[in-house]
């Protein structure tokens, strides 16, 4: 079963992206390097609650 997660920028905190994560196997939070339009740079984005 997959769940929808929201990704937020580590630097500015803006919630820019949504993604899907495997609920059964993922125990840690998802971290992806993506482009943040607020920071105007590629930054780390972490899964929020």
HUWOLIN-V115853 format. One record per residue. N is the residue number from 1. RES is the residue in one small letter. PHI is phi in degrees with one decimal (NA if undefined). D_FIRST is the distance of its C-alpha to the first C-alpha in whole Angstrom. Layout:
[[N,RES,PHI,D_FIRST] [N,RES,PHI,D_FIRST]]
This chain:
[[1,x,NA,0] [2,x,-107.5,4] [3,x,-124.2,7] [4,x,-83.9,10] [5,x,-122.7,13] [6,x,-107.4,17] [7,x,-104.7,19] [8,x,-119.0,23] [9,x,-67.7,26] [10,x,-72.4,27] [11,x,-75.4,31] [12,x,-103.7,31] [13,x,86.4,28] [14,x,-74.3,27] [15,x,-93.7,24] [16,x,-101.6,24] [17,x,-128.9,20] [18,x,-122.5,17] [19,x,-149.9,14] [20,x,-116.9,10] [21,x,-130.4,9] [22,x,-76.6,6] [23,x,-67.6,6] [24,x,-72.7,7] [25,x,-100.2,10] [26,x,-92.0,11] [27,x,-100.5,14] [28,x,-97.5,16] [29,x,-80.0,16] [30,x,-74.0,16] [31,x,-130.7,20] [32,x,-135.3,21] [33,x,-88.0,24] [34,x,-135.7,25] [35,x,-81.6,28] [36,x,-107.6,29] [37,x,-73.6,31] [38,x,-72.0,32] [39,x,-80.1,33] [40,x,60.4,34] [41,x,-157.2,33] [42,x,-83.1,30] [43,x,-133.4,29] [44,x,-74.0,26] [45,x,-120.8,23] [46,x,-113.2,21] [47,x,-69.5,17] [48,x,-99.1,19] [49,x,-75.0,18]]
